[in-house]
Amino acid sequence: MSFDRLRPPDPAAGYYRITAERRFMYLQQDPGHTLRIVWQALPVACPMCAVDIGLTLAYDRTADDAVQVLCPAGHVWPEPLIQLAHFRTYTDFLYSHPHPDMLWVIDAGFGEEPPVIDYAAELAAAAKYTAKFAKRRAKSRIKRAVRTPVRKVKKKALNLAFTPVAATLRGAWALQAGGAPEAPAKPAKKGGSRGRKGQSGMKTPSVAKYREAYGVSAPQKGPDCLVCEDTGRITAPGVSIACTECPGPAAAAMAAAERKAARVRSGANSGSRSRPR
């Protein structure tokens, strides 16, 4: 059979083909072991030019009796040393259709040689990459530690520098809109007035200020005794009797005078400041 280079591999139709970049190994029984079977993995090589890499192996189940091999130089020959069952098992394994009872063929070494891994070079490259990665991370941490405070200082300086500019722009926008620019707020005094220490900002006016602004008169103080209205007597047409609900105006005045004299004698008002009347 002539080797068809353009025919694609189709294991389902019985056509198997493999292109090996490295050496392709076939299995042969070791004649030195007679008590048990030991398999030897031997490379396939071109009988004309002795090339054993870059070979293309193909087998057509309907037309071939042996595996056909093509070398890079263009030599084609049938290779009877390759067992067809082994070749089909290996090809099915590559196409994800392996026979579970024949997987020992791959374990014995049949097929393309695995790539040679230089572990020393791989470890050296991994160590070099790790060192570079750690160096980049450390450099990033140092830059971030320096850049963050510098950015904060620059931002604060820009805010201080552009505060008057912002105030001017706000005033210009207010004048353009037809209003008056707002006066800058005065800082609150520390301490405040007596009795309101610790308060800052705008103070709430008293109730008297609100009454004066709206023209409302202050409420009059009512009598203490609602029965006689602080007169001491209950009067009506044809009736005039002393009030029994209150001691009367004279007694109330005397009681207030006694309380004031008692405060003076005890010195309760000695420490207070006299207010001008």
C-alpha positions in Angstrom: 0.0 0.0 0.0 1.2 3.5 -0.8 1.4 5.9 2.1 -1.4 8.5 1.8 -0.2 11.8 3.3 -3.5 13.6 2.8 -5.8 11.1 4.4 -6.8 12.2 8.0 -6.7 9.7 10.8 -10.1 8.0 11.5 -9.9 5.2 14.2 -13.7 4.7 14.0 -13.3 3.7 10.3 -10.2 1.6 10.9 -7.5 4.1 9.9 -4.8 4.8 12.5 -2.0 7.4 12.0 0.5 8.9 14.5 3.3 11.5 13.9 5.9 11.2 16.6 8.3 14.1 17.3 10.5 11.9 19.4 11.6 8.3 19.2 8.7 5.7 18.8 9.2 2.6 20.9 7.7 -0.9 20.2 7.6 -3.8 22.6 9.5 -7.1 22.3 9.9 -10.0 24.7 13.2 -10.2 26.5 14.8 -13.5 25.6 16.8 -13.5 28.8 13.8 -14.2 31.0 12.2 -17.6 30.5 10.2 -18.0 33.7 8.2 -14.8 33.2 7.5 -12.4 30.4 9.5 -9.2 30.4 9.0 -6.6 27.7 11.7 -4.5 26.1 11.0 -1.1 24.7 13.0 -0.7 21.5 13.0 2.3 19.1 11.8 2.2 15.5 14.4 3.4 13.0 14.5 3.8 9.2 16.3 0.9 7.6 17.7 3.2 4.8 18.9 6.3 6.7 18.7 5.1 10.4 16.5 8.1 11.4 14.5 7.4 14.5 12.8 10.8 15.2 10.0 12.5 13.3 8.5 9.3 12.1 4.9 8.9 10.8 3.1 5.6 11.5 -0.1 4.5 9.8 -2.3 1.4 9.7 -5.4 0.7 7.7 -7.3 -2.2 9.1 -9.0 -3.1 5.8 -5.9 -3.0 3.6 -2.6 -3.4 5.6 -1.0 -6.4 7.2 1.6 -4.3 9.1 2.2 -0.8 10.3 3.5 1.5 7.5 6.2 4.0 8.6 7.3 7.2 6.8 10.6 8.9 7.8 11.3 12.6 7.2 13.6 11.7 4.3 10.5 10.2 2.4 11.4 6.5 2.9 8.3 4.2 3.5 8.5 0.7 4.7 6.3 -1.8 6.6 7.4 -2.5 10.2 6.5 -6.1 11.2 8.1 -5.6 14.6 5.2 -3.4 15.8 2.3 -5.6 16.9 -1.0 -4.4 15.5 -2.9 -4.8 18.8 -0.3 -2.7 20.6 -0.5 0.0 17.9 -4.3 0.1 17.9 -4.4 0.3 21.8 -1.9 3.2 21.8 -3.8 5.1 19.1 -7.2 4.6 20.9 -5.5 5.9 24.0 -4.5 9.1 22.3 -8.0 9.5 20.9 -9.6 9.0 24.4 -11.0 5.5 23.6 -8.7 3.2 25.4 -9.3 -0.5 26.1 -9.0 -1.0 29.8 -7.5 -4.5 29.5 -4.7 -3.3 27.2 -3.5 -0.2 29.1 -0.5 -2.3 30.3 1.0 -1.6 26.8 1.4 2.1 27.7 2.8 1.2 31.1 5.4 -1.1 29.5 6.7 1.8 27.4 5.0 1.4 24.0 4.6 4.6 22.0 6.4 7.9 21.8 9.1 8.6 24.4 8.1 11.2 27.0 9.9 14.5 26.8 13.1 14.8 28.8 12.7 17.3 31.7 15.7 19.1 33.0 14.7 19.4 36.6 17.8 21.4 37.5 17.0 24.0 34.9 13.3 24.0 35.9 14.2 24.5 39.6 16.6 27.3 38.8 14.0 29.0 36.6 11.3 28.7 39.4 13.7 30.1 42.0 14.6 33.0 39.7 10.9 33.7 39.0 10.1 33.6 42.8 12.9 36.0 43.6 11.8 38.4 40.9 8.2 38.2 42.2 9.2 38.8 45.8 11.4 41.7 44.7 8.5 43.3 42.7 6.2 42.9 45.7 8.7 44.5 48.1 9.3 47.4 45.7 5.5 47.9 45.4 5.1 48.0 49.2 7.9 50.6 49.5 6.5 52.8 46.8 3.1 52.6 48.3 4.4 53.5 51.8 6.2 56.6 50.4 3.5 57.6 47.9 0.5 57.6 50.2 1.7 60.4 52.7 3.1 62.4 49.8 -0.3 62.4 48.1 -2.0 63.4 51.4 0.3 66.4 51.8 -0.2 67.4 48.2 -3.9 67.2 48.5 -4.0 69.3 51.7 -1.7 71.9 50.2 -3.9 72.1 47.1 -7.0 72.5 49.2 -5.4 75.3 51.2 -4.2 77.0 48.0 -7.5 76.9 46.2 -9.7 77.9 49.1 -9.7 81.6 48.2 -10.2 80.7 44.6 -13.2 78.6 45.4 -14.7 81.4 47.6 -14.2 83.9 44.7 -15.9 81.6 42.3 -18.8 81.1 44.6 -19.2 84.9 45.0 -19.1 85.4 41.3 -21.7 82.7 40.7 -23.9 84.3 43.4 -23.6 87.8 41.8 -24.3 86.4 38.4 -27.5 84.7 39.7 -28.7 88.0 41.2 -28.0 87.5 44.8 -25.4 88.7 47.3 -22.3 86.6 48.2 -22.5 85.0 51.6 -20.2 86.4 54.2 -17.7 83.9 55.6 -18.9 82.4 58.8 -17.2 83.6 62.0 -15.6 81.0 64.2 -17.6 80.3 67.4 -16.1 81.7 70.6 -14.8 79.3 73.1 -16.8 79.0 76.3 -19.9 81.0 75.2 -22.2 82.9 77.6 -22.8 82.0 81.2 -24.9 78.9 81.6 -24.3 77.8 77.9 -20.7 76.7 78.0 -19.6 74.3 75.3 -22.3 75.5 72.8 -21.1 76.7 69.4 -22.8 78.0 66.3 -26.0 80.0 66.0 -27.8 80.8 69.2 -31.5 80.4 69.6 -33.2 83.8 70.5 -35.2 84.0 73.7 -39.0 83.9 73.9 -39.0 87.6 74.7 -37.2 88.4 71.5 -39.8 86.4 69.5 -42.7 88.3 71.3 -41.0 91.7 70.6 -40.5 90.8 66.9 -44.1 89.7 66.4 -45.6 92.4 68.6 -47.1 90.0 71.1 -47.6 91.3 74.7 -46.2 89.3 77.5 -48.7 87.3 79.5 -49.9 88.8 82.8 -49.2 86.8 85.9 -52.5 85.5 87.4 -53.5 85.6 91.1 -52.2 83.0 93.5 -55.7 82.4 95.0 -58.4 81.8 92.4 -61.2 82.0 95.0 -60.6 85.6 96.2 -58.2 86.7 93.6 -55.6 87.7 96.3 -58.1 90.2 97.9 -58.5 88.2 101.1 -62.4 88.3 101.0 -65.0 86.7 99.0 -67.4 89.3 97.7 -70.7 89.1 95.9 -74.0 91.1 95.8 -74.9 91.3 99.5 -72.0 89.0 100.6 -68.6 89.9 102.0 -66.8 87.2 104.0 -63.1 86.4 104.7 -61.4 83.9 102.4 -60.5 80.6 104.0 -58.5 79.3 101.1 -55.6 81.7 101.5 -54.0 83.7 104.3 -54.8 87.0 102.6 -52.6 89.6 100.9 -51.3 91.0 104.2 -50.3 87.6 105.5 -48.7 86.7 102.2 -46.6 89.9 102.2 -45.6 89.2 105.8 -44.6 85.6 105.0 -42.5 86.8 102.0 -40.8 89.4 104.3 -40.0 86.7 106.9 -38.4 84.5 104.2 -36.3 87.3 102.9 -35.1 88.3 106.4 -34.3 84.6 107.1 -32.1 84.5 104.0 -30.3 87.6 105.0 -29.7 86.3 108.5 -28.3 83.0 107.2 -26.0 84.8 104.7 -27.3 83.0 101.7 -27.0 86.1 99.5 -23.6 87.2 100.7 -21.7 85.5 97.9 -23.9 86.6 95.1 -23.2 89.7 93.0 -25.6 92.5 93.4 -27.2 93.5 90.1 -27.9 97.2 89.4 -31.5 98.1 89.2 
